[in-house]
Each structure stands twice: as C-alpha cells, then as structure tokens.
C-alpha cells in the first residue's frame, strides 16, 4: 500500500448526538451549510415585498417579449474555437452533478461539438443561462487542526458543470476586451498572483525609501 485510508469520523448533530451513517452525516453537513448561507431576512414591509415581486415579474415579462438582435459574426462561437478550448482544459478536475469530465469533452465527435456550439450561441443570443448549470455538487474538506466531529470544521467546495464552465471561458474571452483593468489590479487576472503583488508593494516601498534618503542627502 502507498497510503493510509482517511478515517471516517462521526458528526455531532444539533443535539450533540454522534451520527455514523453516511446519510446522517450528509444531512448534518447540509443543515449546517444551509444555516451558514441563509441570507438575513430583508428589512421590507409587506407592501414593499409585493411591489418588489411586481417589479421582478415585469422584468421577466419584458425579457420574454424582447426581440434579440442577431449576433455579430465576430461574437459567435465557432466549432473550431470550441474544439481548441476543450483541448486546453485541465484533465484532472472533478466533475459536477452531470458527471461529465473534461476528459469526456475531449472525446466528443463532430456532431456533438456542433450541437454544443449552437447551444452556446443561443445563450449568447438570448442572455439566458440554464438554471441547471447554476447548481453544483458540494463536497467538504476537513480544516486542519479542527475537531472533525463538528460540521463547522469542514470547508465546502462546490463542483460545477464543466459544460457550463467551458461556456464561461468562451464568454470571458469576449468580455475581456470591453473590461479594461487597472494596472494595480492583480486579482482575477491571468499570470498575476499574490506573490507578484507583494513584490510590487515591496519594490514601491523600497523606491520611496531611496527617494527619501536621496532628498535628505541634498538638504
């Protein structure tokens, strides 16, 4: 054997009882995450809530009756672009609820590539993102040094559909030219990291220190 299996710990429910069954532990974690991510109740009167719902309904009705203009040729996704993007996807990423891996996408025949291309262009045309693609499979990873019997000692990670994330890659490529970034922004940028940002700050501080020393020398 090259490794040791990770032991499975019981979880304590809200009454402090230990639960060993996988279904019970999953339910405890689900209830904990639900409580953790439940939004605060809105500070709205009944009248405001009704008005808010009317506004949302009117927005949806306006969206459903909107005549969308045709996509420009340069904005449309092509099967060749889709195929090249698929080939650059990381192969070892865990799949979402649909169980479709990136490795599976690389094996798709031409007719499937064409069908996905048509689907993606339809999303660009209508602005409608499928609801199923917003749902993910949540797994939990124990936090180091924490009591593994407590649900709060686990960090959740949501695995989303690779088909959805593939579309987001293609969409980002079309959005980036219209979203100029500030020079000092390092977050959400390729080839930028926290280490580089820290090095930039240290370099800036060193330059300011040297300038102060130089100025004090001339005075």
N, C-alpha and C positions, 0 to 999 in steps of 0.2 A: 504494500500500500504506500502511496506517495503522500497521503494526507489523512487527517482525522476528521470524521464527520462532526459537523457543528451540533452540539447538544440542543435538544428542544426543551425550552423552559415553559412551565405553566404560567398563565397570566392570571392576575387577580381581577375579578370583576368589581363593580361599584360597591358590593357588599363585603369585599375583602376575601371572597372565596377563591381558591385556586381552581382553574379550569385547564384540563389537559387535552381534551378533544380538539382536533384541528378546527372543526366548525365553531366551537365555543370561543376559541382564541381569535378566530377571524371576526366573529361578531363583536367581541370586546374591542378589538382594534378599530372596527368600523364605527362603533358607537363613540369611541374616543375621538376619532378624526372628525366625525360629524359635529360633536360638541366644539371641537377646536376651530373648525372652519365655518361655523354658523355665523352669519353676519349679525351685527347688532340690529335690534328692531328699529325701523325708521321712525323718526320723530314727526309723524304725519297724522293729521286729523282724518276722520272718515271722508270728509269732503275732498281733501287733498288726494287721498288714495283713489277715489272714484275719478277725479279729474286726471290723475296720472294714468290710470288704466285707459281712459278715453283717448288720451294723447298717444299712448302706445298703439292702440288699435288703429287710430287714424294713420300713424306712420306705417304700420303693416299694410293697411289697405292701399295707401299711396304707393308703397313698394310693389305690391302685386299688380297694380294697374300701370306701372311705369313702362314706357316703350324704350327699350335699351338700344342705344346706337351700336352699330357694328364695330367690332374690334379692328383697330388698325393692323395692317399686316405685320408690322414690326413688333406688335404686342402679343401676337398669337404664339402659342407654344407649338413647336413642330415635333413630329415623331423623332427626328434626328437629335434635337436638343434634349428631349426626354430620355432617349436611349443613352446619350453621353452622360447625363446627370445621374442616371441609375448606376452606371458603371463606376462612378466616383463615390457612391455611398459606402459608408463603413459597413463591413460584413458581419461584425460580431455584436451588433446591437440587439437587445431583446425586443421581441415584437409586442404589439398592443393586443387589444381584445380580439382583433380579427385573425391573430396568429400568423400574419403574413410577414415574413422576414425580408430583409434587404437581399439576402442571397436568392430568395424566391423571385424577387423582382428582376434580377439579372437574367433569369432563365425564361422570361416571358416571350412568347412568339410575336411576330409582327402584328397580327390582328389584335392582340391584347394591347400592344403598345399604341396602336391606332385608336382603340376604344378609350384608353385612359387619356390620350391626348384630346379626344373630343370632349370627354368629361371635364378635364381641366379648363379647356377653353370656354365651356359652358359656365363654369364657376366664375371665370373672369368676366364673362359677358353679363351675367345676372347679379354678381356680387353675393350670391347665396352660398355659404359654406355649410356642408352637410352636418346635421346635428350629431350623427353617429361618430363623426371624426373628432368631436369635442369631448368624447368620452374615452376614458383610459382605464387601464388595469393598474391598481395600486398595490405595490409591494412595500414591505417595511424592512429597514435595516437597523440592527441594534446600535445604539450610540455607545461608543467606548466608555467603559468605566461606570455605566449606569446599571441599575437594578433591572435585570431582564424579565422580572416578574411583573413589572409595571408597564402598561401600554404607553405611558408618556416617555418611556426610554427607547422608543423606536422612531426612526425618521422615515417618513413616507416618500416614495418615489413613484411618479405616475408614468406608466408606459403608454405612449400614444401610438396611433396607427402610423406605420411607415408610409402608407399611401398618402396620408394627409401631410406628413412632414415632407414628403417628396414634392407635393404641390407648393408647400410653403417655401421651399428652396427656390423653386421656379418663380414664385411671386416676389420673393425678396430681390431677385435679380432684376426685376422690372421696377421695383420701388427705390432701390438704392440711388439711381441717377437723379431722382427727384428729392432726395433727402440729404442735402449737404451736411456734413458733420463738422463740428468744431475741432480744431487741431488738438485741443487738450482732452478730447473725449477718447477714452480707451475701452470703455465697456461696450459690449455688443459690436465689436469690430474685429475683423479677422487680422491675424498677425499682431495683435495687441494683447498685452497681459498685465496683471498687477505688478509683476516684477519690472516690466519696462516703465510703467507709470511711476513706481518708486524710484527707479534710476533717473527718470526725468526730473522728479522733485529734488533729489539729492544734487543733481547737476545744477539745477536752478539755484538752490541754496548756496552751493559752492561758488557759483558765479557772483551772487550777491555779496558773499563774504569777501571774495577777492576784490570786488569793486570798492567795497567799504575800506578795505585795507589800503588800496591804491589811493583813494581820495584822502584818507587820513595822512598818508605819507606826503602828499603835496601841500597840505595845510600847514 
